[in-house]
Amino acid sequence: MTSNKEVEFNKIVNDILKNKKFIDLKYEIHHGISRLDHSLHVARITYLWCRACNMPNIEEVTRAALLHDFYSNAEVGKNAFVNHPTLALKNAQREFDLTKKQQNIIASHMFPTCKALPNCKESLIVSTVDKLVAIYELTKYKVPIEIGAVLLFVFNFLVIHR
């Protein structure tokens, strides 16, 4: 990201990144990295996509993208895949003023597996970006870690059984 875009992005999300509850996402593991880092990746790509399309509501969409996974593992329980958009929305509403569009972006970002349906193109953009970022993160961080753990287990097994 160029320095001008980085400055603009930081102005848009600065207050969110100063929120104590949001900062705590750095302790939550998500796709092999912290949920804070994942959310920042989604927000940055969403921001760049919206700028490239000259969308008028870049700030609104970027902020919602950053807040799309604003929940902790302790809150979510068994059905995280389906339930976390609702928890993220409740947490975001508790900490920030959200527009109806932002609420829909957060609530529907797991479309088609979540309860809420996207009702605008911005919701579809964030949902798509989230999936693309998740695939990238899973293949870059989580899968290599799991493969490494399996290889380490096999190596130890072979050494022990020599």
C-alpha positions in Angstrom: 0.0 0.0 0.0 1.4 3.4 -0.8 2.1 5.8 2.0 -0.9 8.1 1.1 -3.3 5.1 1.1 -1.7 3.8 4.3 -2.3 7.1 6.0 -5.9 7.2 4.8 -6.5 3.7 5.9 -5.0 4.4 9.4 -7.3 7.5 9.8 -10.3 5.3 9.0 -9.6 2.6 11.5 -7.5 4.5 14.1 -10.2 4.6 16.9 -11.0 0.9 16.4 -7.3 -0.1 16.8 -7.2 1.8 20.0 -10.1 0.0 21.5 -8.9 -2.3 24.4 -11.4 -5.1 23.6 -10.5 -5.0 19.9 -6.8 -5.0 20.7 -7.3 -8.2 22.7 -8.0 -10.0 19.4 -4.2 -10.3 19.1 -4.4 -13.1 21.6 -7.0 -15.1 19.6 -5.6 -17.6 17.1 -7.4 -17.6 13.7 -6.2 -19.3 10.6 -2.8 -19.8 12.1 -2.3 -16.1 13.0 -4.1 -13.7 15.4 -7.6 -12.7 14.7 -6.4 -9.0 14.9 -4.0 -9.7 12.0 -6.7 -11.5 10.1 -9.1 -8.6 10.5 -6.5 -6.1 9.4 -5.8 -8.2 6.3 -9.5 -8.2 5.4 -9.9 -4.5 6.1 -6.8 -3.5 4.0 -7.9 -5.5 1.0 -11.4 -4.3 1.3 -10.2 -0.7 1.5 -8.0 -1.2 -1.6 -10.8 -2.9 -3.5 -13.3 -0.1 -2.7 -10.7 2.6 -3.7 -10.1 0.8 -7.0 -13.8 0.8 -7.7 -14.2 4.5 -6.6 -16.9 3.5 -4.1 -18.2 6.5 -2.2 -18.5 4.8 1.2 -14.9 3.5 1.6 -14.8 4.5 5.3 -18.0 2.7 6.2 -17.1 -0.5 4.4 -13.5 -0.6 5.7 -14.6 -0.2 9.3 -17.1 -3.0 9.0 -14.5 -5.2 7.4 -12.2 -4.6 10.3 -15.0 -5.5 12.8 -16.2 -8.6 11.0 -14.6 -11.0 13.4 -14.8 -9.0 16.7 -15.4 -11.9 19.1 -13.4 -14.1 21.4 -13.1 -17.9 21.4 -14.5 -17.9 24.9 -17.8 -16.3 23.7 -18.5 -18.5 20.7 -18.8 -22.1 21.9 -19.2 -25.1 19.5 -20.8 -23.5 16.4 -18.2 -20.8 15.8 -18.5 -21.2 12.0 -22.2 -20.2 12.0 -22.6 -18.1 15.2 -19.6 -15.8 15.2 -21.0 -13.2 12.9 -23.8 -12.5 15.4 -21.4 -12.3 18.3 -19.1 -10.0 16.2 -22.1 -7.7 15.4 -23.1 -7.5 19.1 -19.6 -6.7 20.2 -19.2 -4.1 17.5 -22.5 -2.5 18.4 -21.5 -2.3 22.0 -18.3 -0.5 21.3 -19.0 1.6 18.1 -21.9 3.3 16.3 -22.7 1.3 13.2 -24.8 2.1 10.2 -27.4 -0.4 9.0 -25.0 -1.3 6.1 -22.2 -2.0 8.5 -24.5 -4.2 10.6 -25.4 -6.2 7.5 -21.7 -6.5 6.4 -20.7 -7.9 9.7 -23.8 -10.2 10.2 -23.6 -11.6 6.7 -19.9 -12.0 6.1 -20.1 -15.8 6.4 -22.7 -16.0 3.6 -24.0 -18.6 2.7 -23.4 -20.4 6.0 -24.7 -17.7 8.4 -28.3 -16.6 9.2 -28.1 -13.1 7.7 -28.3 -12.5 4.0 -26.1 -9.8 2.3 -28.4 -7.0 1.2 -25.8 -4.8 -0.6 -22.8 -5.2 -2.8 -20.5 -4.1 0.1 -21.6 -7.1 2.1 -20.7 -9.4 -0.8 -17.3 -7.6 -1.2 -16.4 -8.2 2.5 -17.7 -11.7 2.4 -15.6 -12.5 -0.7 -12.4 -10.8 0.7 -12.8 -12.6 4.0 -12.9 -16.0 2.2 -9.9 -15.1 -0.1 -7.9 -13.9 2.9 -8.8 -17.0 4.9 -7.7 -19.3 2.1 -4.4 -17.4 1.8 -3.8 -17.5 5.6 -4.7 -21.2 5.9 -2.3 -22.2 3.2 0.5 -19.9 4.3 0.3 -20.3 8.1 -1.9 -23.0 9.4 -1.4 -25.9 6.9 2.4 -25.6 7.1 2.3 -25.7 10.9 0.1 -28.8 10.8 2.3 -30.5 8.2 5.3 -29.6 10.3 3.7 -31.1 13.4 2.8 -34.3 11.6 6.4 -34.6 10.2 7.8 -34.0 13.6 5.6 -36.7 15.1 6.6 -39.2 12.3 10.3 -38.3 12.8 10.0 -38.9 16.6 8.1 -42.1 16.1 10.8 -43.4 13.7 13.6 -42.4 16.0 11.9 -44.0 19.1 11.2 -47.3 17.2 14.7 -47.7 15.8 
